[in-house]
Amino acid sequence: MRSLTINSVRDINDLIDLEDIRTRRHKLLLLLGLGGIAFEAFYLAVLSAGTSPMTEQLGLSANEVGLVSSYGYIATLIAALTCGFLADRFGRVKLMVVAKIVAVIALAIMATAPDFLILVLGRCLAGAAYGIDLGVAMAYLAEFLPKLRRHLLNFWQAQWYISSSFALLVVLGLYNFDLGLNIWRWSLAAAAVFAIIVTVGQIFFMPESPRWLAEKNDLGRLEKSLNQVYEIQPVFPSSGVLAADEQRTDTGKWSDLFSKTYRRRTILANGVTAMQALQYYAVAYYLPVIALTLFGGGFGEAIFGSLVFNIFGIIGGIASIWVARKLGAHGAAMYGFLAVAAMILVLGVFFDSLPTALMFLVPAMFIFFHSAGPGVSGLTMAAMAYPSDLRGRGGQIATVSQSLGGIVGLYAFPNMVDAYGLSTTITIFAIVPLIGVVICRAIMWEPFDEGDAVALEAEAQIGKPLEGQAR
């Protein structure tokens, strides 16, 4: 184990920025961090897939089905707004574990729900767990990635579609057991098992973020974290106090997110996040129609159709890592918005005359461009825009923006379809990604500082002892 003198918070930040991903524990904690995001995707996928049998078994009206989703979004908003500061005050791991425990309770309630009210209770708890977990998980992952590997943060998008696809395969497997209308209950039970596995892993194998521990001057746990993740034995000042980062001008308050230092970043990250969530409704609402036309109207056929479209999300999510290295997160968002706008316009304008091949290809390419660009960039920007003691709150605000975009889409799109028709509504929704382009053009901040990364690589610091380390 190497020895390293740590005198300040800045020393910890420099260490993590320069030290490559070498140890098994480092790789495992990144996997478990992604596992939390994977669970959220798994849960939402099985919930969506089970909506039809759930509606039939519980005798829900169309309005009640909409209310279940709405209450879930509202719970997400409330949890994200009220719990962001908790991650910055009490740490990332505790909040992620609490979120999973709440999720398990929520899934148990939903899977055994006898009526609408109990179902709503479970959905609200699940929405709250999502609101707590997503932004915190992104913050945790960002705080363990060195500068040259920060593009890997974009893998969360591919992981989302991979986990969604796995969930659909599980549902398809359960469908073959002839469970009848109870299939949605068993699917939610499978999600609960997934959550328990991730929770156990996070409790026993995820150390707290060294950046956050350094900010809190928790030297005991900081030493343990550095031992486990980097195999480094730190030597702290005899005073027992790390010097603060002299480059920091903020105070660690909510208002700092909108201070002169971070205001533009906050607006950009949240603008991109909200617009990408809203634009998705332009095609997501249409996908069941496409799946019905191409694959048939049965439950199994609908699941298979969703799996086919998810493949393009996986490819786009993986491509987003390469795109971010070439264009940056800002460029990926801006050009992705333009490509998405083009797909929406083609789909809307030629809605009634598209041949079958294009009926499939256009929305598939929409999903690809969305996943490779703005779909991933907003939350990635939010996770990288702030120092450690603001990152939790910054990530939660982005979760709020994503939920707001979803709520607007949930209500606006169906009402506009009723008023103007599906073709016209899809065409109008092309305005959404174009607004995203305007936001990106107005604020030219790039979280992937390629210049710094190239300089670090040229100095060959990655994976080598830093100044003060034993050689």
Secondary structure by P-SEA (a helix, b strand, c coil): cbbbbbccaaaaaaaaaccccccaaaaaaaaaaaaaaaaaaaaaaaaaaaaaaaaaaacccaaaaaaaaaaaaaaaaaaaaccaaaaaacccaaaaaaaaaaaaaaaaaaaacccaaaaaaaaaaaaaaaaacaaaaaaaaaaaccccccccccaaaaaaaaaaaaaaaaaaaaaaaccccaaaaaaaaaaaaaaaaaaaaaaccccccaaaaaaacaaaaaaaaaacccccccccccccccccccccccccccccccccccaaaaaaaaaaaaaaaaaccccccaaaaaaaacccccaaaaaaaaaaaaaaaaaaaaaaaaaaaaccaaaaaaaaaaaaaaaaaaaaaacccccaaaaaaaaaaaaaaaaacccccaaaaaaccccccaaaaaaaaaaaaaaaaaaaaacaaaaaaacccaaaaaaaaaaaaaaaaaaaaaccccccaaaaaaaaaaacccccccccccc
